[in-house]
Amino acid sequence: VQLVESGGGLVQPGGSLRLICTASGFTISSYMMRWYRQVPGKERELVAGIASAGGTTYYIDPVKGRFTISRDNANNMVYLQMNSLKPEDTAVYYCNARRFSTDFWGQGTQVTCSS
């Protein structure tokens, strides 16, 4: 079982990045999928979530209107489109799959927003 994040990098304020989470070893179609982020010295925080069927999404207030989470169950992938990035979005971003008591995590991808 594996979740692998990609798409992170360095971007200037106002720029965009698209994070990709690729799952293997299990099928994400029955899992709630989420993106979290963490900065050094702080707790990991939930950024966005999407229900298993993809119809319901959730965002924390600081990213509403700028980030979009989506999923492709057929290809076992989850995306986080991040637009209008701000320096405070700088963090390691993690993909999470959750179903009842089962919880899978990726290794994270670094997103740095700086001029």
DSSP file (Angstrom, degrees, kcal/mol; ACC not computed):
  #  RESIDUE AA STRUCTURE BP1 BP2  ACC     N-H-->O    O-->H-N    N-H-->O    O-->H-N    TCO  KAPPA ALPHA  PHI   PSI    X-CA   Y-CA   Z-CA
    1    1 A V              0   0    0      0, 0.0     2,-0.3     0, 0.0    24,-0.2   0.000 360.0 360.0 360.0 130.2    0.0    0.0    0.0
    2    2 A Q  E     -A   24   0A   0     22,-2.7    22,-2.4    24,-0.1     2,-0.4  -0.996 360.0-164.8-152.1 141.0    1.5    3.3   -1.0
    3    3 A L  E     -A   23   0A   0    102,-0.5   104,-0.6    -2,-0.3     2,-0.5  -0.999  17.0-170.0-120.5 129.0    0.5    7.0   -1.5
    4    4 A V  E     -A   22   0A   0     18,-2.1    18,-2.7    -2,-0.4     2,-0.3  -0.974   5.6-156.8-125.0 120.8    3.0    9.1   -3.5
    5    5 A E  E     +A   21   0A   0     -2,-0.5     2,-0.3    16,-0.2    16,-0.2  -0.692  19.4 164.3 -92.5 146.9    2.7   12.9   -3.7
    6    6 A S  E     +A   20   0A   0     14,-2.1    14,-2.8    -2,-0.3   103,-0.1  -0.949  40.0  68.6-149.5 168.9    4.2   14.9   -6.5
    7    7 A G        +     0   0    0     -2,-0.3    11,-0.4     1,-0.3    14,-0.1   0.371  63.2 131.9 101.2  -4.1    4.0   18.3   -8.0
    8    8 A G        +     0   0    0     12,-0.1     2,-0.3     9,-0.1    -1,-0.3  -0.193  22.9 117.8 -72.6 173.2    5.5   20.4   -5.3
    9    9 A G  E     -d  111   0B   0    101,-0.8   103,-2.9   100,-0.1     2,-0.5  -0.988  61.9 -45.5 162.2-165.5    8.1   23.0   -5.8
   10   10 A L  E     +d  112   0B   0     -2,-0.3     2,-0.3   101,-0.2   103,-0.2  -0.852  53.6 169.3-101.3 130.2    9.1   26.7   -5.6
   11   11 A V  E     -d  113   0B   0    101,-2.8   103,-1.9    -2,-0.5     3,-0.1  -0.990  32.1-116.3-141.0 147.9    6.6   29.2   -6.8
   12   12 A Q    >   -     0   0    0     -2,-0.3     3,-2.3   101,-0.2    73,-0.2  -0.458  51.7 -79.2 -77.8 155.1    6.3   33.0   -6.6
   13   13 A P  T 3  S+     0   0    0      0, 0.0    73,-0.2     0, 0.0    -1,-0.1  -0.282 122.1  27.8 -53.8 136.4    3.4   34.6   -4.8
   14   14 A G  T 3  S+     0   0    0     71,-3.1    70,-0.6     1,-0.3    72,-0.1   0.295  99.7 118.7  90.6  -8.8    0.3   34.5   -7.0
   15   15 A G    <   -     0   0    0     -3,-2.3    70,-2.5    70,-0.3     2,-0.3  -0.131  55.7-123.7 -83.4-177.7    1.5   31.5   -8.8
   16   16 A S        -     0   0    0     67,-0.2     2,-0.3    68,-0.2    67,-0.2  -0.924  20.3-179.6-130.5 151.6   -0.1   28.0   -9.2
   17   17 A L  E     - B   0  82A   0     65,-2.2    65,-3.2    -2,-0.3     2,-0.5  -0.980  16.7-146.5-142.5 153.1    0.9   24.4   -8.5
   18   18 A R  E     - B   0  81A   0    -11,-0.4     2,-0.3    -2,-0.3    63,-0.2  -0.960  14.5-156.7-122.9 113.3   -1.0   21.2   -9.0
   19   19 A L  E     - B   0  80A   0     61,-2.7    61,-2.1    -2,-0.5     2,-0.4  -0.656   7.0-159.4 -86.7 144.1   -0.3   18.4   -6.5
   20   20 A I  E     -AB   6  79A   0    -14,-2.8   -14,-2.1    -2,-0.3     2,-0.5  -0.983   7.3-163.2-125.7 135.1   -0.9   14.8   -7.5
   21   21 A C  E     -AB   5  78A   0     57,-3.1    57,-2.2    -2,-0.4     2,-0.5  -0.978   9.2-166.0-117.4 119.2   -1.4   11.9   -5.1
   22   22 A T  E     -AB   4  77A   0    -18,-2.7   -18,-2.1    -2,-0.5     2,-0.3  -0.924   6.1-157.4-109.9 123.1   -1.0    8.5   -6.8
   23   23 A A  E     +A    3   0A   0     53,-2.6     2,-0.3    -2,-0.5   -20,-0.2  -0.744  13.5 175.0-101.0 145.5   -2.2    5.4   -4.8
   24   24 A S  E     +A    2   0A   0    -22,-2.4   -22,-2.7    -2,-0.3     3,-0.1  -0.987  58.8  35.0-143.9 153.1   -1.1    1.9   -5.3
   25   25 A G  S    S+     0   0    0     -2,-0.3     2,-0.3   -24,-0.2   -22,-0.1   0.337 115.9  41.2  87.4  -7.4   -1.9   -1.4   -3.5
   26   26 A F  S    S-     0   0    0    -24,-0.2     2,-0.5    50,-0.1    -1,-0.1  -0.963  85.3-105.6-158.3 168.7   -5.5   -0.4   -2.8
   27   27 A T    >   -     0   0    0     -2,-0.3     3,-0.8     1,-0.1    47,-0.1  -0.896  17.2-157.7-106.7 126.1   -8.4    1.2   -4.5
   28   28 A I  G >  S+     0   0    0     -2,-0.5     3,-2.7     1,-0.2    -1,-0.1   0.609  70.5  97.0 -77.6  -9.7   -9.2    4.7   -3.4
   29   29 A S  G 3  S+     0   0    0      1,-0.3    -1,-0.2    44,-0.3    44,-0.1   0.748  89.2  41.0 -57.8 -26.2  -12.8    4.6   -4.6
   30   30 A S  G <  S+     0   0    0     -3,-0.8     2,-0.4     2,-0.1    -1,-0.3   0.271 102.7  91.8-102.9  11.8  -14.2    3.7   -1.1
   31   31 A Y  S <  S-     0   0    0     -3,-2.7     2,-0.4    21,-0.2    68,-0.2  -0.844  74.6-126.4-110.3 141.4  -11.9    6.1    0.8
   32   32 A M  E     -E   98   0B   0     66,-2.6    66,-2.7    -2,-0.4     2,-0.4  -0.702  35.2-150.8 -70.0 132.5  -12.3    9.7    1.9
   33   33 A M  E     +EF  97  50B   0     17,-2.2    17,-2.6    -2,-0.4     2,-0.3  -0.914  18.8 176.5-114.4 139.5   -9.3   11.5    0.5
   34   34 A R  E     -EF  96  49B   0     62,-2.6    62,-2.7    -2,-0.4     2,-0.4  -0.956  24.9-141.3-138.9 154.9   -7.6   14.5    2.1
   35   35 A W  E     -EF  95  48B   0     13,-2.7    12,-3.0    -2,-0.3    13,-1.7  -0.978  24.4-178.8-113.1 131.9   -4.7   16.8    1.7
   36   36 A Y  E     -EF  94  46B   0     58,-2.8    58,-2.6    -2,-0.4     2,-0.3  -0.784   8.5-156.9-118.0 165.9   -2.9   18.0    4.9
   37   37 A R  E     -EF  93  45B   0      8,-2.3     8,-3.1    -2,-0.3     2,-0.4  -0.989   5.3-168.9-143.1 155.8    0.0   20.3    5.3
   38   38 A Q  E     -E   92   0B   0     54,-2.0    54,-2.6    -2,-0.3     6,-0.1  -0.994   6.5-164.0-147.1 135.6    2.6   20.9    8.0
   39   39 A V    >   -     0   0    0     -2,-0.4     3,-2.1     4,-0.3    52,-0.1  -0.863  47.4 -80.3-112.5 153.9    5.2   23.5    8.8
   40   40 A P  T 3  S+     0   0    0      0, 0.0     3,-0.1     0, 0.0    -1,-0.1  -0.241 116.3  14.9 -55.7 133.8    8.1   22.9   11.2
   41   41 A G  T 3  S+     0   0    0      1,-0.3     2,-0.3    -3,-0.0    -3,-0.0   0.407 111.3  92.3  85.0  -3.0    7.1   23.3   14.8
   42   42 A K  S <  S-     0   0    0     -3,-2.1    -1,-0.3     1,-0.0     2,-0.1  -0.849  79.7-100.0-122.8 159.8    3.4   23.2   14.1
   43   43 A E        -     0   0    0     -2,-0.3    -4,-0.3     1,-0.1     2,-0.2  -0.384  46.1 -96.2 -72.4 154.1    0.8   20.4   14.0
   44   44 A R        -     0   0    0     -6,-0.1     2,-0.4    -2,-0.1    -6,-0.2  -0.527  46.7-154.9 -67.6 134.0   -0.3   18.9   10.7
   45   45 A E  E     -F   37   0B   0     -8,-3.1    -8,-2.3    -2,-0.2     2,-0.3  -0.911  16.7-115.4-120.3 143.8   -3.5   20.6    9.5
   46   46 A L  E     +F   36   0B   0     -2,-0.4   -10,-0.3   -10,-0.2     3,-0.1  -0.558  31.9 174.9 -70.7 132.7   -6.2   19.5    7.2
   47   47 A V  E     -     0   0B   0    -12,-3.0    13,-2.0     1,-0.4     2,-0.3   0.800  60.2 -13.0-104.8 -48.5   -6.4   21.6    4.1
   48   48 A A  E     -FG  35  59B   0    -13,-1.7   -13,-2.7    11,-0.2    -1,-0.4  -0.992  55.2-165.5-156.7 153.4   -9.1   19.9    1.9
   49   49 A G  E     -FG  34  58B   0      9,-2.1     9,-2.3    -2,-0.3     2,-0.4  -0.972   3.2-161.8-142.0 157.3  -11.1   16.7    1.7
   50   50 A I  E     -FG  33  57B   0    -17,-2.6   -17,-2.2    -2,-0.3     7,-0.2  -0.994  24.6-118.3-142.9 134.0  -13.2   14.9   -0.9
   51   51 A A    >   -     0   0    0      5,-2.7     3,-1.3    -2,-0.4   -20,-0.1  -0.167  35.9-101.0 -67.6 164.4  -15.8   12.2   -0.3
   52   52 A S  T 3  S+     0   0    0      1,-0.3   -21,-0.2   -22,-0.1    -1,-0.1   0.846 123.9  43.8 -58.3 -38.4  -15.4    8.8   -1.9
   53   53 A A  T 3  S-     0   0    0    -23,-0.1    -1,-0.3    20,-0.0    20,-0.1   0.557 110.5-123.3 -84.7  -7.7  -17.8    9.5   -4.7
   54   54 A G  S <  S+     0   0    0     -3,-1.3    -2,-0.1     2,-0.2    17,-0.1   0.457  81.4 110.5  86.4   0.2  -16.4   12.9   -5.2
   55   55 A G        +     0   0    0      1,-0.1     2,-0.5    -5,-0.1    -3,-0.1   0.743  69.4  54.5 -83.6 -21.7  -19.5   14.9   -4.7
   56   56 A T        -     0   0    0      2,-0.0    -5,-2.7     0, 0.0     2,-0.3  -0.944  63.8-179.8-118.9 129.9  -18.7   16.5   -1.4
   57   57 A T  E     -G   50   0B   0     -2,-0.5     2,-0.3    -7,-0.2    -7,-0.2  -0.873   9.1-160.1-125.2 159.7  -15.6   18.6   -0.8
   58   58 A Y  E     -G   49   0B   0     -9,-2.3    -9,-2.1    -2,-0.3     2,-0.3  -0.997   8.5-179.8-140.2 141.4  -14.3   20.5    2.2
   59   59 A Y  E     -G   48   0B   0     -2,-0.3   -11,-0.2   -11,-0.2     2,-0.2  -0.994  29.6-117.5-139.0 145.6  -11.8   23.3    2.5
   60   60 A I    >>  -     0   0    0    -13,-2.0     3,-1.5    -2,-0.3     4,-0.8  -0.515  39.9-107.2 -74.9 155.4  -10.3   25.2    5.4
   61   61 A D  G >4 S+     0   0    0      1,-0.3     3,-0.9     2,-0.2    -1,-0.1   0.850 112.8  61.4 -56.1 -41.4  -11.1   28.9    5.3
   62   62 A P  G 34 S+     0   0    0      0, 0.0    -1,-0.3     0, 0.0   -15,-0.0   0.719 113.0  36.9 -62.6 -18.1   -7.6   30.2    4.3
   63   63 A V  G X> S+     0   0    0     -3,-1.5     4,-2.3   -16,-0.2     3,-2.2   0.486  83.0 124.8-111.9  -4.6   -7.7   28.2    1.0
   64   64 A K  T << S+     0   0    0     -3,-0.9     4,-0.1    -4,-0.8    -3,-0.0  -0.321  81.9  15.5 -59.5 134.0  -11.3   28.6    0.0
   65   65 A G  T 34 S+     0   0    0      2,-0.4    -1,-0.3     1,-0.1     3,-0.1   0.290 126.0  59.9  85.4 -11.0  -11.6   30.0   -3.5
   66   66 A R  T <4 S+     0   0    0     -3,-2.2    17,-2.2     1,-0.2     2,-0.3   0.694  97.2  53.2-115.7 -34.6   -7.9   29.3   -4.2
   67   67 A F  E  <  -C   82   0A   0     -4,-2.3    -2,-0.4    15,-0.2     2,-0.4  -0.801  58.9-167.8-107.8 147.1   -7.5   25.5   -3.9
   68   68 A T  E     -C   81   0A   0     13,-2.4    13,-3.0    -2,-0.3     2,-0.4  -0.984   5.4-158.4-135.4 125.3   -9.6   22.8   -5.6
   69   69 A I  E     +C   80   0A   0     -2,-0.4     2,-0.3    11,-0.2    11,-0.2  -0.817  21.2 162.7 -99.5 141.4   -9.5   19.1   -4.6
   70   70 A S  E     -C   79   0A   0      9,-1.7     9,-2.9    -2,-0.4     2,-0.3  -0.954  19.4-148.3-149.3 167.6  -10.6   16.5   -7.1
   71   71 A R  E     -C   78   0A   0     -2,-0.3     2,-0.4     7,-0.2     7,-0.2  -0.984  12.5-157.3-143.2 152.4  -10.2   12.8   -7.6
   72   72 A D  E >>> -C   77   0A   0      5,-3.2     5,-2.0    -2,-0.3     3,-0.7  -0.848  13.6-179.4-127.4  91.1  -10.0   10.2  -10.4
   73   73 A N  G >45S+     0   0    0     -2,-0.4     3,-0.6     1,-0.2   -44,-0.3   0.836  79.1  61.4 -64.3 -32.3  -11.1    6.9   -9.0
   74   74 A A  G 345S+     0   0    0      1,-0.2    -1,-0.2    -3,-0.1    -2,-0.0   0.851 115.8  32.3 -63.1 -33.4  -10.5    5.1  -12.2
   75   75 A N  G <45S-     0   0    0     -3,-0.7    -1,-0.2     2,-0.2    -2,-0.2   0.301 109.1-119.9-107.7   7.8   -6.8    6.0  -12.2
   76   76 A N  T <<5 +     0   0    0     -3,-0.6   -53,-2.6    -4,-0.6     2,-0.3   0.905  68.2 131.1  59.6  45.0   -6.4    5.9   -8.4
   77   77 A M  E   < -BC  22  72A   0     -5,-2.0    -5,-3.2   -55,-0.2     2,-0.4  -0.953  41.0-163.7-134.1 150.5   -5.3    9.6   -8.2
   78   78 A V  E     -BC  21  71A   0    -57,-2.2   -57,-3.1    -2,-0.3     2,-0.3  -0.974  13.6-158.6-130.4 145.2   -6.2   12.7   -6.2
   79   79 A Y  E     -BC  20  70A   0     -9,-2.9    -9,-1.7    -2,-0.4     2,-0.4  -0.880  14.9-163.0-125.5 153.6   -5.3   16.2   -7.1
   80   80 A L  E     -BC  19  69A   0    -61,-2.1   -61,-2.7    -2,-0.3     2,-0.6  -0.878  12.2-161.8-134.3 105.4   -5.0   19.6   -5.3
   81   81 A Q  E     -BC  18  68A   0    -13,-3.0   -13,-2.4    -2,-0.4     2,-0.6  -0.769  10.3-166.7 -85.5 122.4   -5.0   22.5   -7.7
   82   82 A M  E     +BC  17  67A   0    -65,-3.2   -65,-2.2    -2,-0.6     2,-0.3  -0.945  10.3 174.4-118.3 114.9   -3.5   25.5   -5.8
   83   83 A N        +     0   0    0    -17,-2.2   -67,-0.2    -2,-0.6   -68,-0.2  -0.740  59.8  22.7-114.2 164.0   -3.9   29.0   -7.3
   84   84 A S  S    S-     0   0    0    -70,-0.6    -1,-0.2    -2,-0.3   -68,-0.2   0.901  84.9-159.4  48.8  48.5   -3.0   32.4   -6.0
   85   85 A L        -     0   0    0    -70,-2.5   -71,-3.1    -3,-0.2   -70,-0.3  -0.236   7.8-158.7 -64.6 147.1   -0.4   30.9   -3.7
   86   86 A K    >   -     0   0    0    -73,-0.2     3,-2.3   -72,-0.1     4,-0.3  -0.851  31.9-109.2-122.2 157.0    0.7   32.9   -0.8
   87   87 A P  G >  S+     0   0    0      0, 0.0     3,-1.8     0, 0.0    26,-0.3   0.845 117.7  62.9 -54.8 -33.3    3.9   32.7    1.4
   88   88 A E  G 3  S+     0   0    0      1,-0.3    -3,-0.0    24,-0.1    24,-0.0   0.569  89.5  68.9 -72.2  -5.9    1.8   31.3    4.2
   89   89 A D  G <  S+     0   0    0     -3,-2.3    -1,-0.3    24,-0.1     2,-0.2   0.541  71.2 120.6 -82.9  -7.5    0.9   28.3    2.0
   90   90 A T    <   +     0   0    0     -3,-1.8     2,-0.3    -4,-0.3    22,-0.2  -0.394  40.6 105.6 -61.2 125.3    4.5   27.1    2.3
   91   91 A A  E    S- H   0 111B   0     20,-2.0    20,-2.8    -2,-0.2     2,-0.6  -0.966  76.3 -79.7-178.3 171.4    4.5   23.7    3.9
   92   92 A V  E     -EH  38 110B   0    -54,-2.6   -54,-2.0    -2,-0.3     2,-0.5  -0.881  48.1-146.6 -89.6 127.6    5.0   20.0    3.3
   93   93 A Y  E     -EH  37 109B   0     16,-3.1    16,-1.9    -2,-0.6     2,-0.4  -0.836  13.9-165.1-103.2 131.7    1.8   18.7    1.8
   94   94 A Y  E     -E   36   0B   0    -58,-2.6   -58,-2.8    -2,-0.5     2,-0.4  -0.904  13.7-139.0-118.9 142.2    0.6   15.2    2.6
   95   95 A C  E     -E   35   0B   0     -2,-0.4    11,-1.8   -60,-0.2     2,-0.4  -0.811  23.2-169.2 -95.4 139.5   -2.0   13.0    0.9
   96   96 A N  E     -EI  34 105B   0    -62,-2.7   -62,-2.6    -2,-0.4     2,-0.4  -0.993  13.5-163.8-134.5 137.8   -4.2   10.9    3.2
   97   97 A A  E     -EI  33 104B   0      7,-2.2     7,-2.7    -2,-0.4     2,-0.4  -0.986  16.7-178.2-119.1 129.0   -6.7    8.1    2.6
   98   98 A R  E     +EI  32 103B   0    -66,-2.7   -66,-2.6    -2,-0.4     2,-0.3  -0.990  16.9 161.7-135.0 133.5   -9.2    7.2    5.3
   99   99 A R  E >  S- I   0 102B   0      3,-2.2     3,-2.5    -2,-0.4     2,-0.2  -0.861  71.3 -52.8-148.6 111.8  -11.9    4.6    5.6
  100  100 A F  T 3  S-     0   0    0     -2,-0.3    -1,-0.1     1,-0.3   -69,-0.0  -0.412 125.1 -15.5  53.8-119.1  -13.2    3.7    9.1
  101  101 A S  T 3  S+     0   0    0     -2,-0.2     2,-0.4    -3,-0.1    -1,-0.3   0.397 114.5 103.4 -94.5   3.7  -10.1    2.9   11.1
  102  102 A T  E <   +I   99   0B   0     -3,-2.5    -3,-2.2     2,-0.0     2,-0.4  -0.744  46.5 177.2 -91.2 132.1   -7.8    2.5    8.1
  103  103 A D  E     -I   98   0B   0     -2,-0.4     2,-0.4    -5,-0.2    -5,-0.2  -0.972   7.2-174.8-141.2 117.2   -5.5    5.4    7.5
  104  104 A F  E     -I   97   0B   0     -7,-2.7    -7,-2.2    -2,-0.4     2,-0.3  -0.913   5.9-168.6-115.5 143.9   -2.8    5.7    4.8
  105  105 A W  E     -I   96   0B   0     -2,-0.4  -102,-0.5    -9,-0.2    -9,-0.2  -0.954  13.2-138.1-129.7 148.0   -0.3    8.6    4.4
  106  106 A G        -     0   0    0    -11,-1.8  -102,-0.2    -2,-0.3     3,-0.1  -0.347  32.2-107.3 -88.5-179.6    2.1    9.6    1.8
  107  107 A Q        -     0   0    0   -104,-0.6  -103,-0.1     1,-0.2   -13,-0.1   0.588  61.6-117.4 -88.0 -11.9    5.7   10.9    2.4
  108  108 A G        -     0   0    0    -13,-0.1     2,-0.4     1,-0.0   -14,-0.2   0.073  14.9-122.8  95.6 154.9    4.8   14.5    1.5
  109  109 A T  E     - H   0  93B   0    -16,-1.9   -16,-3.1  -103,-0.1     2,-0.4  -0.999  25.6-119.8-136.5 137.0    5.9   17.0   -1.1
  110  110 A Q  E     - H   0  92B   0     -2,-0.4  -101,-0.8   -18,-0.2     2,-0.5  -0.595  23.7-171.1 -82.6 130.7    7.4   20.4   -0.3
  111  111 A V  E     -dH   9  91B   0    -20,-2.8   -20,-2.0    -2,-0.4     2,-0.5  -0.988   5.4-176.9-118.4 123.3    5.6   23.5   -1.5
  112  112 A T  E     -d   10   0B   0   -103,-2.9  -101,-2.8    -2,-0.5     2,-0.6  -0.978   9.1-170.1-125.2 122.5    7.4   26.8   -1.1
  113  113 A C  E     +d   11   0B   0     -2,-0.5     2,-0.3   -26,-0.3  -101,-0.2  -0.932  32.9 132.7-112.0 109.7    5.9   30.1   -2.1
  114  114 A S              0   0    0   -103,-1.9    -2,-0.1    -2,-0.6   -28,-0.0  -0.995 360.0 360.0-156.9 148.1    8.5   32.9   -2.0
  115  115 A S              0   0    0     -2,-0.3  -103,-0.1  -103,-0.2    -1,-0.1   0.426 360.0 360.0 -93.2 360.0    9.7   35.8   -4.1
